[in-house]
Amino acid sequence: MHSSNLQDFPAPWAPRVGVLPSGALDLISDVSGVRVGHVTLAQEAVQTGVSVIHPHDGDPFLERAPAAVTVLNGFGKSIGLVQVRELGVIESPIALTNTFSVGEVAMAQLRQASARHPQIGRDWPTLNSLVLECNDGYLNDIQAFAVQRAHYDQACADARADFASGSVGAGRGMSCFQLKGGIGSASRLARWDDGLEHTVGALVLANFGQQANLTVGGAPLGQRIVRQLGGGKPQAEPDKGSIIMILATDAPLDARQLGRLSLRAAVGLARTGSVYGHGSGDIALAFSTAYRIPFSAQAPMPALAMLHETRLDALFAAAAESVEQAIIHALWSAETVTGRDGHTRVALRDRCPDWRGWLAPVAEGAQPEPQAAWRI
């Protein structure tokens, strides 16, 4: 537990966890060049959208970002992960959407890239579309197939460093710990004694968890919510959601090292109370902005020293904290949404407006109550 590190977030809508400093925005875009865009569809039974992460400000097909993926639990329908694993690069923006819209968004990526480069699939190799998903079918009429090509294009055009979180974009219809979930982001700085500093940023599409398991900074907030307010008991609903975790860093890492970094997203996820349930698709993808792999065989390959293996621990800690914080940001920035068939997911701040007092720790050395280590 690291509850002693829990403190108010500077913008007072969320608690802050961990001990590492954040970047200027406390977003994945604190990694220079990374931008995020959303399109949100919110009308009656349609509560969904698409979110796009640009790994840098260049052309991702011609200048590929080194990347790696870890599948913690493979109950998911993403596209493009096999080639990322094989080649260690991403060559398109990273798109997030609902499960039934993966094909449409992948087609939008193909059309956009082909319009920019007519040689793709003809004189050049095909594009590896990269689309990751969670199932928002509780709130969203997923059979409406509402996400269209124009929405992907608009999200790409809307990409910016200072972007919204919560019930936006792909996160519009998502649930987290049986509360309203969605998009969350955070960043942490990794520092070494010799003055070296690198940034790790995380963005999550949070759609997982049983309410009683929700843990914030080591405090079992979900248990207290269930006991005091009712509902959300573990037997009421199995953990059948998902989470997509995207990690960006400006540290010079190769694909193998990025694979090691992506695995540490699981630490942050576990700290919030996830057990990676049978029906949960839990996927982490990490990429570096420190260099780019050219598409053209005639272009020179980058020549730079990778970070030494023994220095990775600082990045691992930053990855764990940034993912944990990003999930908390998703919960605290979400708004209550009512969608398909009147289904509602209540925002954490609406369900538990007194959350600050509920995160106060017990006195040092006090014995916890059964199934509870914290008191009002």
C-alpha positions as CSV (number, residue, x, y, z in Angstrom):
1,M,0.0,0.0,0.0
2,H,1.1,3.5,-0.7
3,S,-1.8,5.4,1.0
4,S,0.5,7.8,2.7
5,N,1.3,9.3,-0.7
6,L,-2.4,10.1,-1.4
7,Q,-3.1,13.8,-1.7
8,D,-5.4,16.2,-3.4
9,F,-4.9,16.7,-7.1
10,P,-3.9,20.4,-7.9
11,A,-7.2,20.8,-9.9
12,P,-9.4,19.6,-7.0
13,W,-11.5,17.1,-8.9
14,A,-9.3,14.0,-8.3
15,P,-6.9,12.5,-5.8
16,R,-3.3,12.2,-6.7
17,V,-1.4,8.9,-6.1
18,G,2.2,8.1,-6.0
19,V,5.4,10.0,-5.2
20,L,6.8,10.9,-8.7
21,P,6.4,14.3,-10.2
22,S,4.1,14.9,-13.1
23,G,4.6,16.6,-16.4
24,A,3.1,20.1,-17.0
25,L,-0.3,18.8,-18.1
26,D,-0.3,15.4,-16.3
27,L,-1.3,13.9,-19.6
28,I,0.2,11.5,-22.1
29,S,0.9,14.6,-24.2
30,D,3.6,15.7,-21.8
31,V,5.7,13.3,-23.9
32,S,6.6,15.8,-26.6
33,G,4.8,15.4,-30.0
34,V,2.0,13.2,-28.7
35,R,-1.5,14.5,-29.4
36,V,-5.0,13.1,-28.8
37,G,-8.3,13.8,-30.5
38,H,-11.8,12.8,-29.7
39,V,-15.2,12.6,-31.4
40,T,-18.1,12.0,-29.0
41,L,-21.5,10.7,-30.1
42,A,-24.1,11.3,-27.4
43,Q,-27.7,11.1,-28.5
44,E,-30.3,8.9,-26.7
45,A,-29.3,5.2,-27.2
46,V,-26.1,6.1,-29.0
47,Q,-23.4,6.8,-26.4
48,T,-20.0,6.1,-28.0
49,G,-17.2,7.7,-30.0
50,V,-13.6,7.4,-31.2
51,S,-10.3,8.6,-29.9
52,V,-7.1,8.9,-31.8
53,I,-3.5,9.1,-30.4
54,H,-0.8,10.6,-32.7
55,P,2.6,9.2,-31.7
56,H,4.4,12.2,-33.2
57,D,3.9,15.2,-35.5
58,G,5.2,13.4,-38.7
59,D,3.7,10.9,-41.1
60,P,3.4,7.6,-39.1
61,F,3.5,5.5,-42.2
62,L,6.8,7.0,-43.4
63,E,8.2,7.5,-39.9
64,R,7.4,4.6,-37.7
65,A,7.5,4.8,-33.9
66,P,9.1,1.8,-32.1
67,A,6.5,0.0,-30.1
68,A,5.5,-3.2,-28.2
69,V,2.4,-4.7,-26.8
70,T,1.5,-6.8,-23.8
71,V,-1.8,-8.8,-23.7
72,L,-2.6,-9.3,-20.0
73,N,-5.9,-11.0,-20.9
74,G,-6.9,-11.6,-24.5
75,F,-10.7,-11.2,-24.3
76,G,-10.7,-8.5,-27.0
77,K,-11.2,-7.8,-30.7
78,S,-8.4,-5.3,-31.5
79,I,-6.7,-5.2,-34.8
80,G,-3.1,-4.8,-35.7
81,L,-1.4,-6.2,-32.6
82,V,0.1,-9.2,-34.3
83,Q,2.2,-7.1,-36.6
84,V,3.2,-4.7,-33.8
85,R,4.5,-7.7,-31.9
86,E,6.4,-9.0,-35.0
87,L,8.0,-5.8,-36.3
88,G,8.1,-3.7,-33.2
89,V,6.7,-0.5,-34.8
90,I,3.4,1.3,-35.3
91,E,2.7,2.9,-38.7
92,S,-0.7,4.5,-38.1
93,P,-2.3,6.6,-35.4
94,I,-3.6,4.5,-32.5
95,A,-7.4,4.5,-32.6
96,L,-9.7,3.6,-29.7
97,T,-13.4,2.8,-30.2
98,N,-16.2,0.4,-29.3
99,T,-16.0,-3.3,-30.2
100,F,-18.4,-3.2,-33.1
101,S,-16.7,-0.2,-34.7
102,V,-13.2,-1.7,-35.0
103,G,-13.7,-2.6,-38.7
104,E,-15.1,0.8,-39.6
105,V,-12.3,2.6,-37.9
106,A,-9.7,0.3,-39.5
107,M,-11.2,1.0,-42.9
108,A,-11.1,4.8,-42.2
109,Q,-7.4,4.4,-41.4
110,L,-6.8,2.6,-44.6
111,R,-8.7,5.1,-46.7
112,Q,-6.9,8.1,-45.0
113,A,-3.4,6.6,-45.5
114,S,-4.2,5.5,-49.1
115,A,-5.4,9.0,-50.0
116,R,-2.1,10.4,-48.6
117,H,0.0,7.7,-50.3
118,P,-1.7,6.1,-53.3
119,Q,1.2,3.6,-53.5
120,I,0.0,1.8,-50.4
121,G,-1.1,-1.8,-51.3
122,R,0.1,-1.3,-54.8
123,D,3.8,-0.5,-55.2
124,W,4.2,-0.3,-51.4
125,P,3.3,-2.7,-48.6
126,T,-0.2,-2.5,-47.1
127,L,-0.9,-0.4,-43.9
128,N,-1.1,-2.1,-40.6
129,S,-4.2,-0.5,-39.1
130,L,-4.1,-0.2,-35.3
131,V,-7.5,-0.1,-33.6
132,L,-8.2,-1.1,-30.0
133,E,-11.5,-1.5,-28.4
134,C,-13.7,-2.0,-25.3
135,N,-17.4,-3.0,-25.2
136,D,-19.6,-0.1,-24.4
137,G,-22.8,-2.0,-25.1
138,Y,-24.4,-1.4,-21.6
139,L,-24.8,2.3,-22.3
140,N,-24.5,2.4,-26.1
141,D,-26.7,0.7,-28.7
142,I,-23.6,-1.0,-30.2
143,Q,-25.7,-2.5,-33.0
144,A,-26.4,1.0,-34.3
145,F,-22.8,1.0,-35.8
146,A,-22.8,4.7,-35.2
147,V,-19.1,5.4,-35.6
148,Q,-18.3,6.3,-39.2
149,R,-15.2,7.1,-41.3
150,A,-15.9,10.9,-40.9
151,H,-15.7,10.6,-37.2
152,Y,-12.2,9.0,-37.3
153,D,-11.1,11.8,-39.7
154,Q,-12.5,14.4,-37.4
155,A,-10.8,13.0,-34.3
156,C,-7.5,13.0,-36.2
157,A,-8.0,16.6,-37.2
158,D,-9.0,17.5,-33.6
159,A,-5.8,16.1,-32.0
160,R,-4.1,18.4,-29.5
161,A,-1.9,18.3,-26.5
162,D,-4.5,19.7,-24.1
163,F,-7.4,17.2,-24.5
164,A,-10.5,16.3,-22.5
165,S,-10.9,13.2,-20.3
166,G,-13.8,11.2,-19.0
167,S,-17.0,10.6,-20.9
168,V,-15.6,11.7,-24.2
169,G,-14.6,10.0,-27.4
170,A,-14.2,6.3,-27.2
171,G,-14.9,6.6,-23.5
172,R,-18.4,8.0,-23.8
173,G,-20.2,4.7,-23.2
174,M,-17.6,3.0,-21.0
175,S,-18.1,1.7,-17.4
176,C,-15.5,1.4,-14.7
177,F,-16.0,-0.4,-11.3
178,Q,-19.8,-0.3,-12.2
179,L,-19.5,3.5,-12.3
180,K,-19.0,5.8,-15.3
181,G,-15.6,5.2,-16.8
182,G,-13.9,6.4,-20.0
183,I,-10.8,8.2,-21.0
184,G,-8.1,9.0,-18.5
185,S,-4.5,10.2,-18.8
186,A,-1.5,11.1,-16.7
187,S,2.2,11.4,-16.8
188,R,5.2,10.9,-14.5
189,L,8.8,11.9,-14.7
190,A,11.6,9.4,-14.3
191,R,14.8,10.9,-12.8
192,W,18.2,9.5,-12.2
193,D,21.0,10.6,-9.8
194,D,23.2,11.8,-12.6
195,G,20.5,14.3,-13.8
196,L,19.0,12.3,-16.6
197,E,15.2,12.8,-16.9
198,H,12.6,11.1,-19.1
199,T,8.8,11.3,-19.3
200,V,6.3,8.5,-19.3
201,G,2.7,9.3,-20.2
202,A,-0.3,7.0,-20.0
203,L,-3.8,7.1,-21.6
204,V,-6.4,4.5,-20.7
205,L,-9.8,3.5,-22.0
206,A,-11.2,2.3,-18.7
207,N,-14.1,-0.2,-18.9
208,F,-13.5,-2.8,-16.2
209,G,-13.9,-3.7,-12.5
210,Q,-16.3,-4.6,-9.8
211,Q,-17.3,-1.7,-7.5
212,A,-16.3,-3.4,-4.3
213,N,-12.8,-3.8,-5.5
214,L,-12.1,-0.2,-6.3
215,T,-8.9,0.9,-4.6
216,V,-7.6,4.5,-4.6
217,G,-4.2,5.1,-3.3
218,G,-4.4,1.9,-1.3
219,A,-7.7,2.8,0.2
220,P,-10.6,0.3,-0.4
221,L,-13.0,3.1,-1.5
222,G,-15.3,0.6,-3.4
223,Q,-15.9,-1.4,-0.2
224,R,-17.0,1.7,1.6
225,I,-19.3,2.8,-1.2
226,V,-21.0,-0.6,-1.3
227,R,-21.4,-0.8,2.5
228,Q,-22.6,2.8,2.9
229,L,-24.6,3.3,-0.3
230,G,-25.5,-0.3,-1.4
231,G,-25.2,-1.9,-4.8
232,G,-22.2,-2.9,-6.7
233,K,-21.7,-6.2,-4.9
234,P,-19.2,-8.6,-6.5
235,Q,-21.9,-11.3,-7.1
236,A,-24.2,-8.8,-8.8
237,E,-22.1,-8.5,-12.0
238,P,-19.0,-10.4,-13.1
239,D,-15.9,-8.5,-14.2
240,K,-16.4,-8.6,-17.9
241,G,-15.1,-5.2,-19.0
242,S,-11.8,-4.3,-20.5
243,I,-9.1,-1.7,-20.4
244,I,-6.7,-0.4,-23.1
245,M,-3.5,1.2,-21.7
246,I,-1.3,3.3,-24.0
247,L,2.1,4.3,-22.7
248,A,4.4,6.8,-24.4
249,T,7.9,7.8,-23.4
250,D,10.7,10.0,-24.8
251,A,13.3,7.6,-23.4
252,P,15.3,5.8,-26.1
253,L,14.1,2.2,-25.8
254,D,14.1,-0.6,-28.4
255,A,11.0,-2.7,-29.0
256,R,12.1,-5.4,-26.5
257,Q,12.6,-2.8,-23.8
258,L,9.2,-1.2,-24.7
259,G,7.7,-4.7,-24.2
260,R,9.1,-4.7,-20.7
261,L,7.7,-1.2,-20.1
262,S,4.2,-2.1,-21.4
263,L,4.1,-5.1,-19.0
264,R,4.4,-2.6,-16.0
265,A,1.1,-1.1,-16.9
266,A,-0.3,-4.1,-15.2
267,V,1.1,-2.8,-11.9
268,G,-0.9,0.4,-12.1
269,L,-4.0,-1.5,-13.2
270,A,-3.8,-4.0,-10.3
271,R,-3.3,-1.2,-7.7
272,T,-6.8,0.1,-8.6
273,G,-8.4,-3.3,-7.8
274,S,-8.5,-5.1,-11.1
275,V,-8.1,-8.9,-11.2
276,Y,-8.1,-9.1,-15.0
277,G,-11.4,-11.1,-15.0
278,H,-12.2,-13.9,-17.4
279,G,-14.3,-11.6,-19.7
280,S,-11.9,-8.6,-19.5
281,G,-9.7,-7.7,-22.4
282,D,-6.6,-6.0,-20.8
283,I,-4.1,-4.8,-23.3
284,A,-1.1,-2.4,-22.9
285,L,0.9,-0.8,-25.8
286,A,4.0,1.2,-25.3
287,F,5.9,3.4,-27.8
288,S,8.9,5.7,-27.8
289,T,9.2,9.1,-29.4
290,A,13.0,9.2,-29.1
291,Y,13.5,8.1,-32.7
292,R,11.7,6.9,-35.7
293,I,12.2,4.0,-38.1
294,P,12.1,5.1,-41.7
295,F,9.8,3.3,-44.2
296,S,12.3,3.7,-47.0
297,A,15.2,1.2,-47.1
298,Q,17.3,3.9,-48.6
299,A,16.8,6.3,-45.6
300,P,19.5,6.1,-42.9
301,M,18.5,4.2,-39.7
302,P,18.7,6.2,-36.5
303,A,21.9,5.9,-34.7
304,L,21.5,6.5,-30.9
305,A,22.3,4.7,-27.7
306,M,19.4,2.9,-26.1
307,L,18.9,3.4,-22.4
308,H,20.9,0.9,-20.4
309,E,18.9,-2.0,-19.1
310,T,19.8,-1.3,-15.5
311,R,18.2,2.1,-15.7
312,L,14.8,0.9,-16.6
313,D,13.4,0.7,-13.0
314,A,12.7,4.4,-12.9
315,L,10.7,4.1,-16.1
316,F,8.8,1.0,-14.7
317,A,7.8,3.1,-11.6
318,A,6.7,5.9,-13.8
319,A,4.6,3.6,-16.0
320,A,2.9,2.0,-13.0
321,E,2.1,5.4,-11.4
322,S,0.9,7.0,-14.6
323,V,-1.5,4.1,-15.4
324,E,-2.9,4.1,-11.9
325,Q,-3.4,7.9,-12.0
326,A,-4.9,7.8,-15.5
327,I,-7.6,5.3,-14.3
328,I,-8.4,7.6,-11.3
329,H,-8.6,10.6,-13.7
330,A,-11.0,8.6,-15.9
331,L,-13.3,8.0,-12.9
332,W,-13.2,11.5,-11.5
333,S,-13.5,13.3,-14.8
334,A,-16.4,11.2,-16.0
335,E,-20.0,12.5,-16.0
336,T,-23.1,10.5,-15.4
337,V,-24.5,9.1,-18.6
338,T,-27.9,7.5,-19.4
339,G,-28.1,5.6,-22.7
340,R,-29.6,2.4,-24.2
341,D,-32.9,1.2,-22.7
342,G,-32.5,3.8,-19.9
343,H,-29.3,2.2,-18.6
344,T,-27.3,4.7,-16.4
345,R,-23.8,4.7,-15.1
346,V,-23.4,7.2,-12.3
347,A,-20.2,9.2,-12.1
348,L,-18.1,8.6,-9.0
349,R,-18.4,12.2,-7.9
350,D,-22.2,11.9,-8.0
351,R,-22.4,8.6,-6.3
352,C,-19.8,9.4,-3.6
353,P,-19.7,13.2,-3.2
354,D,-18.0,12.8,0.2
355,W,-15.1,10.8,-1.3
356,R,-12.5,13.0,0.4
357,G,-13.4,11.9,3.9
358,W,-13.7,8.3,2.8
359,L,-10.1,8.2,1.8
360,A,-8.8,9.2,5.2
361,P,-6.5,6.5,6.6
362,V,-6.8,4.8,10.0
363,A,-4.5,5.9,12.7
364,E,-1.0,4.5,12.6
365,G,-0.9,1.0,14.1
366,A,-4.7,0.7,14.4
367,Q,-6.2,-2.7,13.6
368,P,-8.6,-2.7,10.5
369,E,-12.1,-3.9,10.6
370,P,-12.8,-7.1,8.7
371,Q,-12.6,-6.3,4.9
372,A,-11.8,-2.7,5.7
373,A,-8.6,-0.9,6.5
374,W,-10.0,2.6,6.5
375,R,-12.5,4.6,8.6
376,I,-14.7,7.7,8.0
